[in-house]
């Protein structure tokens, strides 16, 4: 495929002003090519543009790149809107996954950098809360939520909000009709881990008419139907772990679900019942563990707002949440999510938005990509091949010009004998 075809296809999908199209196009291409580090220097060498153009573009185009990502996400989700009626097997057809990740930085001197407790110890960097849609098995990232520090909010006159407050505001204002068209709100489910076990988030989801499948913390207050009463003399709330220890009359059931590889089945044993969760209401709770016990594996407590869902459907639905971990792995390893060295956080935001745009474009089947190219690396290698063909065509065009062969010979003669290019020294090293 010619480079001109790829260029026109990308410009057709991204919503960008004409004066910014060239810089934005080449920065996206630099992210879509497989390289060791997706830096501004690499983008400049690949495109022939000045590095300062990319630096200025990222710093001043935060809102533009966010709008580009939002438009691209809506286009990608709209392609699968007509296939929602064909989805069977689960009570839900549209999946929203919420999870956070850390964009590592090496110093605390940049804007909005902090120390975040993310799993195992503290990590220095920026925290992003990612919201992704899974429609017909396709991952579609929505504009992420940046977590602003108190100092950054004070400096820029922004109201400081916690991560849970930001998630509540995002879910309250999310208009799914713009992404998947007219749909039934009961067909939407929100998946999250125990870090988002908050009654305000759960009540917001129920208020939208959606369902949720969220892991519960071991200390989350729960009561059984027999003990629940709105009186002062009612028994105290038990933690979910203690609750299932007392519910020994509930029999264990074996559930077998298909793993992501679609080759092996995982067997779990579960206990489930309807219970009252403090601050939310009557919810279906599930206690699950692997059938073959191993050291280090703990029981998982999951809450589902759909009372008609079976334990197998709940476990299959919660298993879809692992796809956001795969998404984090791809953007960090292949698309340069952490290859940012900007001081200003507005540049970091633009960089992240364009990384997600590159992810969507690579999974949108660019024209000419072989059908057997399923992995992200194979598609990146294909884009790299298109650029190499463009360079070869440019050299061929130069040779066919009048006097082109003589100019090419002169360039070869000017090369050093060892075949390496040596740039002239400047500054204090010029005198050495």
Secondary structure, 3 states (H helix, E strand, C coil): CCHHHHHHHHHHHCCCCHHHHHHHHHHHHHHHCCCCCCCHHHHHHHHCCCHHHHHHHHHHCHHHHHHHHHHHHHHHHHCCHHHHHHCCCCCCCEEEEEEEEEEECCCCCCCCCEEEECCCCEEEEEEEEEEEEEECCEEEECCCEECCCHHHHHHHCCCCCCHHHHHHHHHHHCCCHHHHCCCCHHHEEEEECHHHCCHHHHHHHHHCCCEEEEECCCCCEEEECCCCCCCCCCCCCEEHHHHHHHCCCCCCEEEEEECCCCCCEEEEEEEEEEEEECCCEEEEEEEEEECCCCCCCCCEEEEECCCCCCHHHHHHHHHHHHHHHHHHHHHHHCCCCCCCCCCCHHHHHHHHHHHHHHHHHHCCCCCCCCCCCCCHHHHHHHHHHHHHHHHHHHHHHHHHCCCHHHHHHHHHHCCCCCCCCCCCCCHHHHHC
